[in-house]
C-alpha cells in the first residue's frame, strides 16, 4: 500500500483566503513524493490584525523540510498575490523558477531587488512547450486575466492530467494578451482531465463576465465630456486597462502622463517583454505643467486608496508639481477591494472638496473583473470535463459555493482549505492529511511568526496604551527613591484632575512601604504587585487598563 | 447692520461625514443669536485612525462657550449617530432635551447610565404640537426611517420655516411606525419653506427606494426553504425589520429567541413606548436548547461583524448554550457599512466552515435602506418647494452631489460641511463664518482631543513597536552600569542573530564611554543621543525604526 504512487494536492496558501497563493503538487509513493510548487504570493497587512507588518505570506515550513524533494517552482502570473513572496521563500527552496516572459521580467526584478540571482528565473514558451520536473511535465496554457501572459498550468503526471487554472476569466477580446480560446482548452481536455483546480474568486457573480474590450468606448465617451484635466487610476499591472485609458486619452487629443513608480515600471516591463507594442507616447510629469490641463490625461497609481500612491498624494495636494482643481475629472477604472473602502472614500471626499468630478465604477461602465463569474466557471467545467473539480483561490465561502456548483453539475469535488492534503489519484478526491498551514510575516527585514506575540503586543499597545513603571532597588533590596511612571498613548490626567504619573508614584510608593521583604527580593512577585496596582489605579482614573511594563533595576553591592 | 436679525445654520458634526450628527440653528442679531441644537450623536472608532478610543463625537466647544444662549436640544431619532453623545455633551449644555416617546425611552436610559437626570428628557407629541424655544417654535414631523418614531423638525422662526429632515425615507407602508404622508408634508410646506436641510446619505442611489413591506414575503419564503435552525441578524434598532423577521419565523411555526443585549433592549423599548404592539412571543435562550432546531429562529445582534455581538460569538462557537451546525441558515437582513467588510467576511467564512448556509443581502431581497434615494430626494424637494436646500448627513461627495441635484432643479443650495455657518435669511444661502469644528474622543472615562498626541502615540507604537532604554546615572553624573533595553512589539532577534537587547546594551555602553560630560549632565541631550543611536541599531538589525522611550534615573547625592 505505502509503495503505491499517488498524486497529491496541498494548498499552503490561497485556499481559504484571497491572497498569498502557494500550492504544492506531489507524485510518488507516500512520503516519497516529488513536488512542484505553483505560485508564491503575498497578502497585505492591515492595521486591525497586522499593524506594522510589511508583507504576509504562506508558512512554507512543511515544504522547506522536504525541499530536497522539490523539483521546481512555477509562477502562473505576475500579480503580487502569486509572485510577491518568491524572493522571500526562494532562498529556502533553491529550485528553478519557471515563468513566461512578462512574468519573468517582473520575477527577475524581484529577485535582484533582494540581492538574489535573477537567472534562477527561467522563461519558457507556452503550450505546447513543456517543462520536465521530476515525475511532472508542465505546460503554460494562456488564459485571459487582468495582467498580461497569465497562464493556467497543464500538469501531467503518471496519474493523469491536472489543470491548475491560476487566475482567469473568459475573454475573447482582452485588448492585451491572449484571448480565451475554447478550442485550445478543448484540445487540452482531449485525453481526459483527472482534476481541474480552479479559481473561485467570482463564484458569487451570477452573470457571465464581460470583456475588457467593452470598457474602451465608455471611457472614450467620458473623456470627451470632460473639460478640465482628466486623471484615471487602475491597477498598474492591468496593462490592458492602462493601454485602453491611454488610447482613449490620445484619441481625445490629450498628452498622456504616467504617475507613480508601479505605473511606469509595469508599462516598461510590458514593452520590454513584447506584450505591449503600441502604447501611446507619454510625456514626463515635469513637462506636463506646460500643457493646458484640458489637453492632459494622467494615469496614476492608487486605485485602492493607498496612502503613498499618486492618487492619494494628488488628493492631499501636489504630486510631481501637478495639482487637481475645480472642473477636473478623476476616474476610478477599478473596483474597491473589500477593506479598502475607507481609504478610497478619503480620496473621493478630498477631491470633492477641491471641486473635482469623481467618477467611480458604480455603474460598472469603466471596469470589468479579471476573474471568471459563475456561468464562466460552469462553462469551463463543461469544456474540461474533469473527474474532479478542486476549488481554490477563494475564501472558505467561495470554496464552498464552488464545490456545490461543481457537485450540482455532476463533478466530484471537495473543499480543501490551506493545509488540506488531497489525494487526486482516484475517481473522487480523498483528504489524506491535514498539515499545519499558517502565515508568516516580513517585518522590516526580519521574518516573524504570526503567533510569537510581537504583533499581539503592538495591537495591545494601540488599544490600551502603555505605562512604564520604573523602580531602583539598592544593594540591600530596599527601594531607592520611589517608583515612577512614564506614559505613552494615554491621557496624562484622569478623572481626579491630578496628573496620573503623580497619582501612580504616590500610590506605588505606599505599596512599596507595605510590601514585605520576600516580595521586595523577588523580581517576578514585585513586578506582578506593581503591575496589578498600576492597572487598578489606571482603571479608576482613566476607566481603562493599560499595558504595563515594569522595569526594576537592582544596584549590586 | 449688526443689529439685523438673522437665521443661521451651523453643522458641528454630520456634514462632511456620515455619523456624529450635531446641528446648530440660531436666530437673532449677529453675536446675540439664541440657539437650538438638533441631535448629538457619536461615530465609531476604528483601528486605523482611532485605536483604543471608545466613542467619537463632535467637538461642541463653540456651543459650550455660548451655552447661555442655547435654548434646547431636539433629538430627531434614536440612532447612535444622533443620540449617542447626548449624555456626554449634556452636562456642559444643561438645557431641556425634547424627543418623541420611543426616542425618549432610549435617551432616558442613556442619561441614567451615565448618572444623569433622565427627567431632563421631555417627551412631546408630534405635529401639530409645538415646543417654544426662544425665538423658535419647533414641531416633530413623523418620517419613515429604520427606527421607530423618526422625525423631521419643523423649525419656525421670525425669518421663516426651516424643515430639518433628520434621517428619512419615503415609505408608505413601513411595517412599524408612521408611513410617509405626502399630504402632511404638503401641509407643512403650505405657507412656504425658507430652507430644507436634508439627508444626503443615498443621493448616489439612482432608483427610488423600496418599502420595508417588500422584505417580509422574501424572508418568509427563505424560512420555508430552510430545514435547520434559522438565524437572522439586523440592526436591533430596526424594530420594523426585527418584527418582520419574528413574524416570518412565527408563521413558519418556529419559536423566536432574541439574542444580544441590544436586541432585547430595543424590543423592550418599542413595547414600552407603545410603537410595537403585536410582537410574537419569544422564548429565553436557556429554553431554546430544548426545542428541535428546525423549530427555532434566532434574531441576533452583530449585523456588522462586531466582535462581541451574538453573531460573532456564534461564529466562534457557542453563545448562551446555542451552537450552529451543518444545515442551519444564517441571514444577513442588513447592508454591510463600508469599513466593516472584513469583520463580516470573518463571520461568513466561519459559518461556511461549519457548513452553515449563509444568505446575505447581495440580491437586495432581504434588506431595504432607511434613507431616501435620489428620486425620493427630488420628490421631497418638489413637495416642499423651499427657497434653499442645504444638504446634510453625508460625506463631502454626498453633499456635493445633493447640492448639484438641488441646483439642477432650480433651488438655491450650498455645500456646508462642519464648521460652516450659513445665513439662511435671504433668497440664497450665504456662508458668513467658518468656525473650528472637529471631533473629540471618549477614551475609557476620559475626554481626549483628536490632536493631543495620545492616539498618535498609540498608532506609532502599533506600527513601529517600542524600545525602552533605561539608564541610571550616579551622584557624579557618571553612568551606573550600562544602559539596558526592554522590547515590546518587536522581534527579540534581528539579522545578526544576536539578541537585540544585547546588541543595544553593548552599543549604547560604548556610546556612553565616548560621550562627553556636558552631554552626560544634560538629560535632553543624553536622551536624544541614546534615542538616535537606538534607532540606528534597530534599523540595521530589524530594518525598521521603532518608537524609543529613554528613561534616565539620576541618583542624588
Interface residues (C-beta under 8 A of the other chain):
Chain A: X16 X46 X47 X48 X51 X52 X204 X338 X339 X341 X342 X345 X348 X349 X352 X353 X358 X362 X395 X396 X397 X399 X400 X417 X443 X444 X445 X446 X448 X454 X455 X457 X458 X459 X461 X462 X463 X464 X465 X466 X468 X470 X472 X480 X486 X488 X489 X490 X491 X493 X494 X495 X542 X543 X544 X547 X549 X551 X553 X555
Chain B: X16 X46 X47 X48 X51 X52 X204 X338 X339 X341 X342 X345 X348 X349 X352 X353 X358 X362 X395 X396 X397 X399 X400 X417 X443 X444 X445 X446 X448 X454 X455 X457 X458 X459 X461 X462 X463 X464 X465 X466 X468 X470 X472 X480 X481 X486 X488 X489 X490 X491 X493 X494 X495 X542 X543 X544 X547 X549 X551 X553 X555
